[in-house]
Amino acid sequence: MQQYNIKPNKIIEILNEPSVITGKENILGIDHLDSFFRDTYMSGLLETLPNYLLTQIKCTSKGIETNKETGQYLLQLILTDHQLFLSPHMVGVDRLLAESIKLHWKVDLINRSEFARLTDSDVVSILKTSPSHEAKEIMNTLLFKPNKVRINEVKTGIGYPISIRKVYSKVPMCEGKPLTEHSNEARDVLNCLYNLSFDKEVVITS
């Protein structure tokens, strides 16, 4: 990035500002659309390839605009993405991984900025051999004994709390208005997204 005089902080500022990239006024932006395409494609859940879908959309000053049929399909992709990555088990695994890292940091004073530059495989390798017994045990459970990870519907206090309180609720435009003003199906998808919220806990059984 330094080679091309690209400043990371400037990119972060752009992504934090409402624009065609991020979407304005609850309209789907192209940045999130890209992530939904990649997530569902790599998970084998994308039935219509992006090279066709991209011919059906255009960028406006507010965000993505498309026809009703394509817009409904895009919302289904958003829902599919959320159901996959915001499922209680997926969130629980993320929480356990975060706990393993925190436990490792307590005994290994690695520079945090250096840690942030590590690849996923680097982090896994470090945690598998961590000087922290607790960090190593959590990592070994995630890798080799995932059947011991359990989600409790009711918090007991013996596990780690996990929750989802916010979902991505931006929608594409259709004929200059949010798709939800044209489609009952689009409104139903948004309701499904809101219903994905939860407040549970993840535990490792003995």
VENDA-V369240 format. One record per residue. N is the residue number from 1. RES is the residue in three letters. SS is DSSP state (~ for helix, > for strand, _ for the rest). PSI is psi in whole degrees, 0 to 359 (none if undefined). D_CENTER is the distance of its C-alpha to the mean C-alpha in whole Angstrom. Layout:
N	RES	SS	PSI	D_CENTER
N	RES	SS	PSI	D_CENTER
This chain:
1	MET	_	325	25
2	GLN	~	328	28
3	GLN	~	325	30
4	TYR	~	15	29
5	ASN	_	39	29
6	ILE	_	125	25
7	LYS	_	119	24
8	PRO	~	320	21
9	ASN	~	327	21
10	LYS	~	321	22
11	ILE	~	317	19
12	ILE	~	319	17
13	GLU	~	317	20
14	ILE	~	317	19
15	LEU	~	341	16
16	ASN	~	352	17
17	GLU	_	138	19
18	PRO	_	127	19
19	SER	_	180	20
20	VAL	_	335	20
21	ILE	_	313	17
22	THR	_	341	15
23	GLY	_	139	17
24	LYS	_	149	20
25	GLU	_	48	21
26	ASN	_	26	18
27	ILE	>	137	18
28	LEU	_	129	15
29	GLY	_	162	15
30	ILE	~	332	16
31	ASP	~	311	13
32	HIS	~	325	10
33	LEU	~	318	12
34	ASP	~	317	12
35	SER	~	323	9
36	PHE	~	322	9
37	PHE	~	310	12
38	ARG	~	316	11
39	ASP	~	310	9
40	THR	~	328	11
41	TYR	~	311	14
42	MET	~	340	14
43	SER	_	359	13
44	GLY	_	23	16
45	LEU	_	4	15
46	LEU	_	111	16
47	GLU	_	329	20
48	THR	_	123	21
49	LEU	_	149	21
50	PRO	~	327	19
51	ASN	~	336	23
52	TYR	~	314	24
53	LEU	~	324	21
54	LEU	~	335	22
55	THR	~	347	26
56	GLN	~	1	25
57	ILE	>	162	23
58	LYS	>	157	24
59	CYS	>	133	23
60	THR	_	181	25
61	SER	_	342	25
62	LYS	_	334	23
63	GLY	_	213	20
64	ILE	>	135	20
65	GLU	>	142	23
66	THR	>	185	24
67	ASN	_	169	26
68	LYS	~	315	25
69	GLU	~	313	25
70	THR	~	321	22
71	GLY	~	319	20
72	GLN	~	323	20
73	TYR	~	319	19
74	LEU	~	320	16
75	LEU	~	325	15
76	GLN	~	324	15
77	LEU	~	318	13
78	ILE	~	317	10
79	LEU	~	315	12
80	THR	~	316	11
81	ASP	~	314	8
82	HIS	~	318	7
83	GLN	~	329	10
84	LEU	~	305	9
85	PHE	~	344	6
86	LEU	_	17	7
87	SER	_	150	10
88	PRO	~	321	13
89	HIS	~	320	13
90	MET	~	316	10
91	VAL	~	323	10
92	GLY	~	318	13
93	VAL	~	318	13
94	ASP	~	318	11
95	ARG	~	318	13
96	LEU	~	321	16
97	LEU	~	317	15
98	ALA	~	320	15
99	GLU	~	321	18
100	SER	~	317	20
101	ILE	~	316	19
102	LYS	~	319	21
103	LEU	~	322	24
104	HIS	~	317	24
105	TRP	~	332	24
106	LYS	~	333	27
107	VAL	~	349	29
108	ASP	_	107	28
109	LEU	_	51	29
110	ILE	_	144	27
111	ASN	_	125	26
112	ARG	~	322	23
113	SER	~	326	22
114	GLU	~	321	23
115	PHE	~	322	21
116	ALA	_	341	18
117	ARG	_	353	20
118	LEU	_	150	20
119	THR	_	168	18
120	ASP	~	316	16
121	SER	~	326	19
122	ASP	~	315	21
123	VAL	~	315	19
124	VAL	~	315	20
125	SER	~	318	23
126	ILE	~	315	24
127	LEU	~	329	23
128	LYS	~	334	25
129	THR	_	25	28
130	SER	_	144	27
131	PRO	_	345	30
132	SER	_	118	28
133	HIS	~	318	29
134	GLU	~	317	27
135	ALA	~	317	24
136	LYS	~	321	25
137	GLU	~	318	26
138	ILE	~	315	22
139	MET	~	318	21
140	ASN	~	327	24
141	THR	~	313	23
142	LEU	~	322	19
143	LEU	~	321	21
144	PHE	~	345	24
145	LYS	_	52	24
146	PRO	~	341	21
147	ASN	~	346	23
148	LYS	~	355	24
149	VAL	>	124	20
150	ARG	>	143	21
151	ILE	>	122	19
152	ASN	>	127	22
153	GLU	_	326	22
154	VAL	_	134	24
155	LYS	_	128	24
156	THR	_	344	27
157	GLY	_	353	26
158	ILE	_	349	26
159	GLY	_	196	23
160	TYR	>	127	19
161	PRO	>	139	18
162	ILE	>	144	15
163	SER	>	153	13
164	ILE	>	117	11
165	ARG	_	349	13
166	LYS	_	135	11
167	VAL	_	165	9
168	TYR	_	114	9
169	SER	_	19	13
170	LYS	_	148	15
171	VAL	>	156	17
172	PRO	_	161	19
173	MET	>	155	23
174	CYS	>	121	25
175	GLU	_	39	29
176	GLY	_	1	28
177	LYS	>	160	26
178	PRO	>	141	23
179	LEU	~	330	23
180	THR	~	343	23
181	GLU	~	351	26
182	HIS	_	341	27
183	SER	_	122	26
184	ASN	~	325	26
185	GLU	~	320	23
186	ALA	~	320	21
187	ARG	~	323	21
188	ASP	~	321	21
189	VAL	~	318	18
190	LEU	~	319	17
191	ASN	~	321	18
192	CYS	~	321	17
193	LEU	~	314	13
194	TYR	~	328	15
195	ASN	_	354	16
196	LEU	_	350	13
197	SER	_	144	14
198	PHE	>	167	15
199	ASP	>	98	17
200	LYS	>	198	18
201	GLU	>	153	19
202	VAL	>	135	18
203	VAL	>	158	22
204	ILE	>	119	23
205	THR	_	159	26
206	SER	_	none	30
